[in-house]
């Protein structure tokens, strides 16, 4: 029973690694800025995405939940959660997009890394922040088959060009939320409606307000 459950969980994690390999846009979700070495981790994830030819958005939403990440699900293919070991999401079936750990992102995006079940799984990202990131592309195109779509993933030297190509990184976009349907409280009030006049209220304590 335990072996069957472990095998099912392992297959799910490997599936999420493949989803990240296939993704074009990655959302790095910073669960807490209080996590030790989170700045170094954000920098490393930007470098990993750049090396893999993927766009990245860095998102800070505090404690994550389904509604929060759903706001970005139309633009993000896979979320990478940067959190303490206790904040790792092992079951992301309720989310509209896959949510992977930093360790799984390292395996998916770093060509110098390989992983098998007997190598172990880590929820502590600080252990590999100093590891080498393979960035050199051989003269010949390097490709591998996606285990999900069956298509060939190819990274060529042309991807290294600056600009709006596959390697460009969008970290902040001022107009990102302009087309969102909900921006805060009282969203239904239009500019033509009269605002509520601010008046001075009562003062005192509950036993005797002024004016009584």
N, C-alpha and C positions, 0 to 999 in steps of 0.2 A: 504493500500500500504506500509506504513512504517512498520507495524507489519510483513507483509510478507517478506520484505527485511531483517528485523532484525532477523527473525526466520531462514532465509536462511544463514545469516552470522554466527549465533550461531551454527547451525548444522555443518557448515564448520569448525569452531574452535574446536568443540568437535571431529570431524573426525580427525583433525590434532593431537589432544591429544592422540587418539587411535593409530595413526600411530607412534607416539613417543614411546608409550608403547610397540609396536611390534618391534621397531627398535633394531638392534644389535650394530650398530656403530653410534655415535652421533658426529656431528661437531659443536663445539661452536664457532660461528663467532663473534669476537670482532670488532664491527663496529668502535669504537673509544676508544683509551686508555685515552682520556680526560674525559670520563664519570666518575662521582663521584662513588667511591667504586667499581670500576670495578675489582680490584684485589680480593676483598672479594667475588664478584660474581663468578669469575672464580674458586676460591677455592671451593665455595659451589657447583657449577655444577659438579666439579670433584667428590666431595663426593656423590652427588646424583646419578651420573652414576655408581660409585663404589657400592653403596648400591643396585642399580637396576640390577647389573650384565651386564653393557654395557661398551663398549670401547668408548673412547672419544678422539677426536683430537681438539686442540685449534688452531683456525685459525684467523690471523689478516690480513685483506685485505683492511682496510679503508672503504670507502663508498661502499656498496655492489651493485652488479648488476648481471644480468644473466650470462654473460661470465665468470666473476670471480668465481662464485660458481660452474659453470659447470666443471671447472678443477678438482673439488673434488667429483663430483656426482657419479663416479664409485666406490668410496670407502666409501661414507657417505650415510646412510639411511635417516636421518633427520637432518636438520640444526636448531640450536637454536641461535637466534640473540640476542646478548647483546648490547643494544644501549640505548640512551636516549628515553623518551616517544614519541618523534616526529619521531624517526627512525624505529618504529615498522612496519613490513611489514604485512598488512592486506590481501593483495591479492598476493599469491605466485604461481598463476596458470601458470605463464610464466617460472617458475624455474623447473629444472629437478627433484629436490627433494623438499619435503615440508620444509617450513621455519616457525618455530613457535617462539612465544615470550618467554621470560624468565619466565613469569607468567604461561604460559601453560606447560612449561617444569617442573615447580615446581609441578603442579597438576598431571602430568603424572608420575613423578619419585619418588615423596614423598608419601609413603603409609599413612602417618598421615594427608594428605590433601585430602579434598573432595571439589567438586565445583558443584554448580547448578546456573542456570541462575539468580535467584534472589539474589545470593551472590555478584554479580558485577564482573567486569573484570578490571584488573589493568595493566597499562603499566609501572609502577614504580617498578622496582625490589628491590630497597633498602628497601621497606617496610617489606619484609619478609626474609631478609638475616640472621636474628638471630633466626628464627623459628626452631623448632626441626626437625631433620631428622630421620625418623624411620629406624633403621639399624638392629634390632634384628629379626631373622627368627625363628618362632615357631618350636617345635619339629616335627610337621607334616608339610608336604609340603603345601605351600600356593599357590593357583592358582586361576586365574580368566579367564573368557572367553574373547577372542578378539572379539570385535564387527565388525571387518573387515574380518578376516579370519575364525572366528568361532572356532578356535583352543584354547586350554587351555594354558595360560601362567603360567609357574611354576618356582618358585625360591626356590632352595633347599639349605641346609647348605653346601653342597659340593662346591657351587659356591664361598665360602669364602676362598678357598685354594689359596695360592700365586702361581704365575707362569703365564703360558700362557692361563689360563682358561678364561671363559666368563667374569670374573671380572677384568682381567688385563687391564691396562689403557695405551694406546699409546699416549703420549703427543707430542713426537718429534721423527721423523724418518729421519735420514740423507739421506737415499736413496729413499725418497718418490717420488721425482720428476724425478728420473733417467729414468723412462719409459714414461715420458710425451713427446708428439710429438713436442712441442714448448717450448723453454726455454729462448727466448729473441730475440733481433734483429740479423739479418744476420745469422739465424740458418742454412741456406743452404750452408754456406762456410765450406769447409772441411779443415783438417789440411794440406793436400798436396798442396793447393792453395797458391800462393804467396800473402803475405799481401801487402797492399798499403804502399809505402814508405812515411814517414812523412818528408815534406820539409818545409822550412821557408817561410811564406807568406809575402805579402806586408805589409808595415807599413805606417802610416800617417792618413790623413783624406780624406773624399770623394772628396774634391776639388783638392787634389794633393797628390797621393800616391808616395812614394819613388820609384825611378827608371823610372819615367816618364820624 
